[in-house]
């Protein structure tokens, strides 16, 4: 039996979720509607997914960046933690040329695709040898692996906007490690998730509500909300530290952020829902007045972005993934000589 929260807590939850939903409303997808008119070609859901997969499985894996010409707009806006603020297809090709030269033979695998309306999200895993300077680190020859979530917005048959969240801090730690080579699944999904059930797919509004209540914890600091929205054996794949299993480990994990940023506020930007899968892209703001991981309090005000992917079964979140711009966050907290800023990263 699911324990219901007291009425007073429900009032708080409703207020927080309503505020989050209102903030996210401009970018929230309601349904699969055509983005074009008579002069603007639209794509089917399957075509959008095919192009999103082509980005990873063909353009990158086969080093065929000219594939982008077919489905990426010339003036695409693309924001990624490792490569922020790109404003053209040519810039996009240039940064990927550098990435593929730095990690020759890198292979990306598509782990999950979530699609709704004009948006497609892809969770991926990349594995490859480090053979060129990257993030200020000279070539090491090590095989590294890193994960991320890409999101694409289509309009008139092309990708016109994109976002990529990947744990660049974990990648740099692998490059700087004393270990000669790390296993390919080093930052991956080490914990095993609860098995999928045979329950019917939940209603869109119910699944979005669960995900928003989960995210409301970051603003309310009320970790008991997890008891009401997550499975007791919830597996969470964290950005910036190890995966956890179970509610107790999940609650312990969030305390690291609450201690470092007591005024931590998370604001959803847009939502993608595909059956029992929910993706929410968000912005976080907070002041580091407490210790955070190995960093002493800096008093710095920081803003960073992230994306969560939720898998829902039988009205509960059973597995979730977080990807955040960890290097962008660190560059705002650490002294300039300690952390390379995005402008200083070699491309």
DOMARRO-801693 format. One record per residue (C-alpha): residue number from 1; residue in one letter; x, z, y. Coordinates in Angstrom, 2 decimals, decimal comma. Each point is the difference from the previous one (the first is absolute). Layout:
! DOMARRO-801693
REC  nr rest       x       z       y
REC NUM    A       X       Z       Y
...
END
This chain:
! DOMARRO-801693
REC  nr rest       x       z       y
REC   1    X    0,00    0,00    0,00
REC   2    X    1,32   -0,91    3,45
REC   3    X    0,14    3,01    2,33
REC   4    X   -1,74   -0,69    3,31
REC   5    X    1,64    1,27    3,19
REC   6    X   -1,77    2,51    2,27
REC   7    X   -2,24   -1,43    2,69
REC   8    X    2,42    1,01    2,77
REC   9    X    2,82   -1,99   -1,62
REC  10    X   -2,32   -2,96   -0,54
REC  11    X   -0,73   -0,06    3,75
REC  12    X    3,73   -0,19    0,70
REC  13    X    0,50   -2,74   -2,60
REC  14    X   -2,85   -2,07    1,41
REC  15    X    1,38    0,29    3,53
REC  16    X    3,51   -0,96   -1,05
REC  17    X   -1,07   -2,90   -2,20
REC  18    X   -2,40   -1,28    2,68
REC  19    X    2,81    0,02    2,54
REC  20    X    2,32   -1,77   -2,44
REC  21    X   -2,61   -2,59   -0,86
REC  22    X   -0,73   -0,69    3,67
REC  23    X    3,70   -0,40    0,71
REC  24    X    0,44   -2,36   -2,92
REC  25    X   -3,21   -1,96    0,64
REC  26    X    1,52   -2,99    1,85
REC  27    X    2,20   -0,87   -2,97
REC  28    X   -2,16    1,19   -2,85
REC  29    X   -1,25   -2,71   -2,32
REC  30    X   -3,71    0,12   -0,72
REC  31    X   -0,35   -3,00   -2,30
REC  32    X    1,46   -3,36   -0,92
REC  33    X   -1,06   -2,19    2,92
REC  34    X    1,36   -3,38    0,97
REC  35    X    2,69    0,08    2,68
REC  36    X   -0,52   -3,57    1,03
REC  37    X   -2,51   -2,45    1,41
REC  38    X   -0,45   -3,72   -0,48
REC  39    X    3,47   -0,74    1,41
REC  40    X    1,74    2,93   -1,62
REC  41    X    0,60   -0,15   -3,76
REC  42    X   -0,62    3,15   -1,98
REC  43    X    1,41    0,99   -3,37
REC  44    X   -1,70    1,44   -3,02
REC  45    X    0,89    3,47   -1,20
REC  46    X    2,00   -1,53   -2,86
REC  47    X    1,96   -2,25    2,37
REC  48    X    0,93    2,92    2,25
REC  49    X    1,20    1,99   -3,00
REC  50    X    1,97   -3,01   -1,26
REC  51    X    1,81   -0,35    3,33
REC  52    X    0,72    3,74    0,13
REC  53    X    1,51   -0,17   -3,49
REC  54    X    1,93   -3,18    0,87
REC  55    X    1,70    1,92    2,84
REC  56    X    1,57    2,34   -2,57
REC  57    X    0,18   -1,97   -3,24
REC  58    X    1,06   -3,40    1,33
REC  59    X    1,26    0,10    3,60
REC  60    X    2,15    3,09   -0,60
REC  61    X    0,72   -0,02   -3,75
REC  62    X    0,91   -3,70   -0,02
REC  63    X    1,56    0,01    3,49
REC  64    X   -2,44   -2,67    1,17
REC  65    X   -0,74    1,26    3,49
REC  66    X   -1,35   -3,39    1,04
REC  67    X   -3,09    1,00   -2,00
REC  68    X   -0,94    2,06    3,07
REC  69    X   -0,64   -3,24    1,92
REC  70    X   -3,13   -0,61   -2,06
REC  71    X   -1,80    3,27    0,63
REC  72    X    1,77    2,07    2,69
REC  73    X   -0,97   -0,71    3,62
REC  74    X    2,80   -1,20    2,27
REC  75    X   -0,65    2,90    2,41
REC  76    X   -0,61    2,64   -2,68
REC  77    X    0,37    3,62    1,08
REC  78    X    1,76    2,03   -2,67
REC  79    X    0,91    3,67    0,23
REC  80    X    2,21    1,57   -2,67
REC  81    X    1,99    3,21    0,03
REC  82    X    3,21   -1,79   -0,96
REC  83    X   -0,72   -2,95    2,30
REC  84    X   -2,38    1,08    2,80
REC  85    X   -1,57   -2,15    2,66
REC  86    X    0,27   -3,54   -1,41
REC  87    X   -2,05   -2,54    1,96
REC  88    X    0,58   -3,36   -1,69
REC  89    X    0,33   -1,67   -3,38
REC  90    X    3,59   -0,94    0,83
REC  91    X    0,90    3,65    0,59
REC  92    X   -1,68    0,92   -3,27
REC  93    X    2,04   -2,59   -1,88
REC  94    X    3,21    1,19    1,66
REC  95    X   -0,38    3,63   -1,06
REC  96    X   -0,89   -0,97   -3,55
REC  97    X    2,98   -2,35   -0,15
REC  98    X    2,16    3,00    0,86
REC  99    X   -1,77    2,20   -2,56
REC 100    X    0,42   -2,56   -2,79
REC 101    X    3,67   -0,53    0,91
REC 102    X    0,61    3,76    0,06
REC 103    X   -1,71    0,54   -3,37
REC 104    X    0,64   -3,29   -1,88
REC 105    X   -2,09   -0,28   -3,11
REC 106    X   -2,45    2,65    1,17
REC 107    X   -3,29   -0,12   -1,87
REC 108    X   -3,31    1,23    1,37
REC 109    X   -2,89    0,85   -2,30
REC 110    X   -3,61    0,29    1,12
REC 111    X   -1,37    3,34   -1,19
REC 112    X   -3,49   -0,10    1,53
REC 113    X   -2,11   -2,30    2,19
REC 114    X   -2,93    1,22    2,12
REC 115    X   -2,05   -2,59    1,88
REC 116    X   -3,03    0,12    2,28
REC 117    X   -1,20   -2,34    2,70
REC 118    X    2,91   -1,46    1,95
REC 119    X    2,46    2,63   -1,27
REC 120    X    2,18    0,18   -3,11
REC 121    X    2,31    2,89   -0,91
REC 122    X    2,80   -0,23   -2,57
REC 123    X    1,93    2,91   -1,49
REC 124    X    3,41   -1,17   -1,22
REC 125    X    3,28    1,08   -1,56
REC 126    X    3,33   -1,64    0,85
REC 127    X    3,18    0,25   -2,11
REC 128    X    3,33   -1,66    0,81
REC 129    X    3,77    0,33    0,53
REC 130    X    1,35    1,02    3,40
REC 131    X    2,57   -2,69    0,90
REC 132    X   -0,15   -0,09    3,82
REC 133    X    0,03    2,40    2,96
REC 134    X   -3,40    1,65    0,43
REC 135    X   -1,23    2,93    2,10
REC 136    X    3,58    0,53    1,12
REC 137    X    1,28    0,34   -3,59
REC 138    X    2,73   -2,34   -1,30
REC 139    X   -0,64   -1,83   -3,30
REC 140    X    0,05    2,40   -2,96
REC 141    X   -0,84   -2,27   -2,95
REC 142    X   -2,58    2,56   -1,13
REC 143    X   -3,37   -0,94   -1,38
REC 144    X   -2,64    1,62    2,16
REC 145    X   -3,78    0,08   -0,16
REC 146    X   -2,59    0,65    2,65
REC 147    X   -3,76   -0,14    0,35
REC 148    X   -2,43   -0,98    2,71
REC 149    X   -3,48   -1,11    0,98
REC 150    X   -0,57   -3,23    1,94
REC 151    X   -3,25   -0,83    1,79
REC 152    X   -1,01   -3,41    1,28
REC 153    X   -2,79   -1,13    2,31
REC 154    X   -1,21   -3,57   -0,42
REC 155    X   -1,66   -2,18    2,61
REC 156    X   -0,68   -3,74   -0,06
REC 157    X    1,67   -0,34   -3,39
REC 158    X    3,29    1,70    0,96
REC 159    X    1,60    3,43    0,17
REC 160    X   -0,09    0,85    3,71
REC 161    X    1,00    3,65   -0,19
REC 162    X    1,83    2,17   -2,49
REC 163    X    1,26    3,52   -0,56
REC 164    X    2,52    1,32   -2,50
REC 165    X    0,68    3,63   -0,79
REC 166    X    3,00    0,82   -2,17
REC 167    X    2,10    3,13   -0,47
REC 168    X    3,16   -1,25    1,69
REC 169    X    1,44    3,51   -0,02
REC 170    X   -0,07    0,08   -3,82
REC 171    X    1,69   -3,40   -0,05
REC 172    X    2,77    1,12    2,34
REC 173    X    0,52    3,18   -2,03
REC 174    X    0,56   -2,16   -3,08
REC 175    X    2,55   -2,11    1,89
REC 176    X    1,86    3,10    1,19
REC 177    X   -0,20    1,89   -3,30
REC 178    X    3,12    0,94   -1,95
REC 179    X   -1,71   -1,27   -3,16
REC 180    X    1,46   -3,38   -0,97
REC 181    X   -3,37   -1,46   -1,01
REC 182    X   -3,52    1,32    0,09
REC 183    X   -2,62   -0,89   -2,61
REC 184    X   -2,41   -2,74    1,07
REC 185    X   -2,93    2,41    0,02
REC 186    X    1,78    2,65    2,09
REC 187    X   -2,57    0,21    2,82
REC 188    X   -2,89   -1,32   -2,04
REC 189    X   -2,98    1,47   -1,76
REC 190    X    1,74    2,65   -2,08
REC 191    X   -3,09    2,12   -0,58
REC 192    X   -2,66   -1,29   -2,33
REC 193    X   -3,50   -0,36    1,35
REC 194    X   -3,17    1,20   -1,60
REC 195    X   -1,57   -2,65   -2,26
REC 196    X   -2,63   -2,29    1,44
REC 197    X   -3,56    0,98   -0,84
REC 198    X   -3,08   -2,02   -0,85
REC 199    X   -2,01    1,16    3,02
REC 200    X   -1,79   -2,57    2,13
REC 201    X    1,66   -1,12    3,22
REC 202    X   -0,87    2,32    2,87
REC 203    X   -1,84   -1,12    3,12
REC 204    X    2,24   -1,26    2,79
REC 205    X   -1,16    2,69    2,42
REC 206    X    0,62    2,75   -2,57
REC 207    X    3,52   -1,22   -0,79
REC 208    X    0,92   -0,36    3,67
REC 209    X   -1,40    3,47    0,61
REC 210    X    2,23    1,50   -2,70
REC 211    X    3,07   -1,69    1,46
REC 212    X   -0,82    1,10    3,55
REC 213    X   -0,58    3,58   -1,10
REC 214    X    3,39   -0,07   -1,73
REC 215    X    1,64   -1,21    3,21
REC 216    X   -1,91    2,56    2,08
REC 217    X    2,18    2,69   -1,59
REC 218    X    2,90   -1,19    2,13
REC 219    X   -1,92    0,88    3,15
REC 220    X   -1,99    3,06   -1,16
REC 221    X    2,83    1,48   -2,15
REC 222    X   -2,72    1,13   -2,45
REC 223    X    1,55   -0,80   -3,38
REC 224    X   -3,06    1,27   -1,86
REC 225    X   -1,54   -3,39    0,78
REC 226    X    2,19   -1,41   -2,75
REC 227    X   -1,93    2,15   -2,50
REC 228    X   -3,17   -1,85    0,96
REC 229    X    1,22   -3,61    0,09
REC 230    X    2,83   -0,20   -2,54
REC 231    X    0,22    0,29   -3,78
REC 232    X    1,73    3,22   -1,21
REC 233    X    2,77   -2,16   -1,50
REC 234    X    0,37   -2,21    3,08
REC 235    X    3,25   -2,00    0,07
REC 236    X    1,35   -0,63    3,48
REC 237    X    2,91   -2,36    0,61
REC 238    X    1,57    1,33    3,19
REC 239    X    2,07   -1,67    2,63
REC 240    X    3,09    2,09    0,85
REC 241    X   -0,08    2,25   -3,07
REC 242    X   -0,70    0,10   -3,72
REC 243    X   -3,33   -0,83   -1,62
REC 244    X   -2,26    2,93   -0,82
REC 245    X   -2,65    0,69   -2,65
REC 246    X   -2,89    2,41    0,45
REC 247    X   -1,70    1,64    2,95
REC 248    X    2,52    2,83    0,39
REC 249    X    2,95   -2,36    0,38
REC 250    X   -2,00   -2,18    2,39
REC 251    X   -0,83    2,97    2,22
REC 252    X    3,60    1,16   -0,06
REC 253    X    1,19   -3,48    0,96
REC 254    X   -2,08   -0,24    3,19
REC 255    X    1,32    3,36    1,24
REC 256    X    3,37   -1,66    0,66
REC 257    X   -1,68   -2,16    2,65
REC 258    X   -2,17    2,79    1,42
REC 259    X    3,08    2,21    0,43
REC 260    X    1,98   -2,72    1,72
REC 261    X   -2,89   -1,30    2,13
REC 262    X   -2,62    2,73    0,63
REC 263    X   -1,89   -2,33    2,37
REC 264    X    0,05   -2,88   -2,53
REC 265    X   -2,93   -2,39    0,68
REC 266    X   -0,82   -3,04   -2,16
REC 267    X   -2,22   -2,80    1,31
REC 268    X   -1,24   -2,80   -2,34
REC 269    X    0,40   -3,55    1,32
REC 270    X   -1,78   -2,14   -2,58
REC 271    X   -1,38    0,20   -3,52
REC 272    X   -0,04   -2,43   -2,94
REC 273    X   -2,28    0,74   -2,97
REC 274    X   -0,06   -1,85   -3,30
REC 275    X   -2,19    1,73   -2,57
REC 276    X    1,54    3,40   -0,72
REC 277    X    3,19   -0,81    1,93
REC 278    X    0,29    1,02    3,66
REC 279    X    2,84   -0,80    2,41
REC 280    X    0,22    1,72    3,39
REC 281    X    2,63   -0,84    2,60
REC 282    X    0,59    2,80    2,50
REC 283    X    2,03    1,29    2,94
REC 284    X    1,44    3,51    0,14
REC 285    X    1,10    2,00    3,05
REC 286    X    1,66    3,40    0,02
REC 287    X    2,66    2,21    1,56
REC 288    X    2,80    1,25   -2,26
REC 289    X    0,09    3,68    0,91
REC 290    X    0,87    1,14   -3,53
REC 291    X    2,50   -1,00   -2,72
REC 292    X   -0,81   -3,29   -1,70
REC 293    X    1,76   -0,77   -3,27
REC 294    X    3,68    0,44    0,93
REC 295    X   -0,53   -0,37    3,77
REC 296    X    0,00    3,02    2,31
REC 297    X   -2,74    0,21    2,66
REC 298    X    0,67   -2,60    2,69
REC 299    X   -2,99    0,45    2,31
REC 300    X   -0,37   -3,79   -0,07
REC 301    X   -3,40   -1,63    0,31
REC 302    X   -0,28   -2,75   -2,62
REC 303    X   -2,48   -2,73   -0,89
REC 304    X    0,18   -1,95   -3,24
REC 305    X   -2,19   -2,09   -2,27
REC 306    X   -0,90    0,12   -3,66
REC 307    X   -2,32   -1,27   -2,69
REC 308    X   -1,76    1,79   -2,85
REC 309    X   -1,40   -1,64   -3,12
REC 310    X   -2,61    1,95   -1,98
REC 311    X   -1,32   -0,57   -3,53
REC 312    X   -3,39    1,62   -0,52
REC 313    X   -1,78    0,74   -3,26
REC 314    X   -3,32    1,78   -0,51
REC 315    X   -0,19    1,14    3,62
REC 316    X    3,51    1,49    0,11
REC 317    X    3,38   -1,23    1,19
REC 318    X    2,13   -0,13   -3,14
REC 319    X    3,13   -1,71    1,32
REC 320    X    1,42   -0,79    3,42
REC 321    X    3,04   -1,61    1,60
REC 322    X    1,46    0,64    3,47
REC 323    X    2,41   -2,26    1,86
REC 324    X    1,16    0,88    3,50
REC 325    X    2,55   -1,23    2,51
REC 326    X    2,45    2,75   -0,95
REC 327    X    2,99   -1,54    1,76
REC 328    X   -1,98   -0,53    3,18
REC 329    X   -1,00    3,67   -0,14
REC 330    X    3,57    1,17   -0,58
REC 331    X    1,28   -2,10    2,89
REC 332    X   -2,31    1,97    2,31
REC 333    X    1,10    3,40   -1,34
REC 334    X    3,74   -0,26   -0,70
REC 335    X    2,85   -0,35    2,47
REC 336    X    0,94   -3,64    0,69
REC 337    X    3,33    0,36   -1,77
REC 338    X   -1,73    1,32   -3,13
REC 339    X   -2,72   -2,59   -0,49
REC 340    X    0,07   -3,74    0,66
REC 341    X   -2,88   -1,16    2,15
REC 342    X   -1,93   -3,17   -0,86
REC 343    X    1,81   -1,88    2,77
REC 344    X    3,35    0,88   -1,57
REC 345    X   -0,82   -1,09   -3,54
REC 346    X    1,85   -3,09   -1,09
REC 347    X   -2,17   -3,01   -0,73
END
